[in-house]
Amino acid sequence: MAIEEVRIPDIGDAEDVEVIELCVDRGAEVEANDSLLVLESDKASMEVPAPHAGKVKEFKVSLGDKVAEGQVVAVIETAEQITASESDSKDREIKVETAKKPVAPASTPISATATATAPESEEVKMPDVGDAEGIEVIEVAVKAGDRVAAGDLLVVVESDKASMEIPAPRAGLVSKVLVSEGSEVQQDTPLVVLDAVSAVDSEAAVETDTQNESSEAPDHSREVASSTAATPATTGEVDSKVTTQELTISESISPIGLSQEAAQVYAGPAVRRMARELGVLLTEVKGTGNHARVTKEDVQKYVKSALTTGTRGAGGLAGGQSTASGDGIPRLPEIDFSKFGSIETVALSRVRQRGASNLHRSWLNVPHVTQHDDADVTDLENFRKQLKVQAEQKGLKLTPLAFIMKACSFALLQFPFINASLTPDAKNFVLKRYYHIGFAVDTPDGLLVPVVRDVDRKGIWQLTEEIGQLSEKARNKRLNPDEMQGGSFTISSLGAIGGTGFTPIVNAPEVAILGVSRLDTRPVWNGTDFEPRKLLPITLSYDHRAINGAEAGRFLTYLTGVLRDFRLAMM
Ligand code: CAO
């Protein structure tokens, strides 16, 4: 048995740090890294975890106490004697962690963060990535010796949710590249060292630097390794070296855009991990902690209620794991297909896994109805064909999609309850006064849904250009998370591929999605004759809780009207 004092670690320049929660009772048995208490400063909240497994003998602070670095907050009786060297090394690791990751505002915009290590040289570090997990470097776009301008691409990283580019924060000369393809990174991992161009006298200086790189590299790899080990917030893994864990306000980012509007949840990493393990959507859990923070008890209470009443909230237990969470959905049988012939097992890409989970969640939560119609786009197609040469001169590919998107923005202006979301308790509409339209892009890794912003304010050329750019970025894994967020309506077009109709799944929490199939020339009765007309099959899948059939019918009728004759939108 050993007695161990738990102290407040280095908390940077945070002021007015207050104890806002004691996570366990006196006498409780805890595992290493179980949260003991939660602190909140003027800048962020953080959990102080148990450094080792043991029994909480005493808390030296109470709720509301103001605390300072180094102060003893709890005493733990640990099962084993902790050696002096172990505790020394732990102290060192704490300092590395806290020195590199001082308490920071809970949410920082995604952009490269550069920390000056010397006036002429700075490390470009991984920016705040919310609760993205398993972030991996998928491309290193520079090498030592490269000169870069502000905004030039340095590194591309990919998480389970999206990929993002890390640009150079300023012009300079890349003197060191600290990561390689396949490296796991997280917030604050140093990526590249950028020297001020003026600081580099000659190419010779660069060469010397580059040659020295191998001998200096160990320093940086140590730095990366310690940073990786020290911050589990992005991986959700327990790591005994962590002393503080920031509570992050994270926005759910979905690669297929299915949770673009997901509520921001205020919860710590331990609570997030617990929710993940139990298949609970944190957006559905009412937080009872300070500032509506979700606590472990809140999650437990939620699960208990879901299991005992047999009901789920509007979001319920997370779709992807729900079959294993006792929510009453029968499991699919596990079958050994090799009994019937040769097989090959291929892992789903992370984009596809995430997409599957979001689709499943929408399918389970949203009562879907699909309305079908054909839009007569004969005149529109003739007009588009007339513009083809002009489009080519502009270097653009003018397809029906830009017109369909524009027509949707007109229709959404007329039908505000379709440009909306339901609140999770399904008691309120959130009407959106912006018209950001997402469109599904088929990529080798799975579906992605980039979002074109302010469609109502843009012309066909601009929409065409943006659709082209976003599709290309999606296919090259270059979409930034913010380019997949904020959609108020989605279009899924299979027009170029074929088919006469399909029922897309609503991109919840949006309330409707338009499916577009292949247009075809068909005979249409005009009252006296059959005449050849170009008909575009469109389908509207909608959340029947939010939209009734009559409204969906009126929306689709209006939309087909605008597609038949855009002048209708001017009325
Ligand atoms: N009917 C007939 N032809 C169509 C058409 C339609 N509805 N829509 C597009 N086309 C034509 C285009 O005009 C183009 O031909 P031309 O070059 O002769 O003009 C050709 O098909 C190829 O178009 P495209 O696919 O390059 O461009 P797009 O703007 O139509 O679509 C995008 C862009 C990103 C939506 C598309 O490439 C894509 O990924 N579609 C798949 C989306 C998907 O998988 N949805 C299912 C999701 S599950 O709900």
Boltz pocket constraint, residues with backbone or C-beta under 6 A from the ligand:
constraints:
  - pocket:
      binder: B
      contacts: [[A, 397], [A, 398], [A, 399], [A, 400], [A, 401], [A, 402], [A, 439], [A, 440], [A, 441], [A, 442], [A, 443], [A, 447], [A, 467], [A, 471], [A, 492], [A, 493], [A, 494], [A, 495], [A, 496], [A, 497], [A, 504], [A, 505], [A, 516], [A, 517], [A, 518], [A, 519], [A, 520], [A, 536]]
      max_distance: 6.0
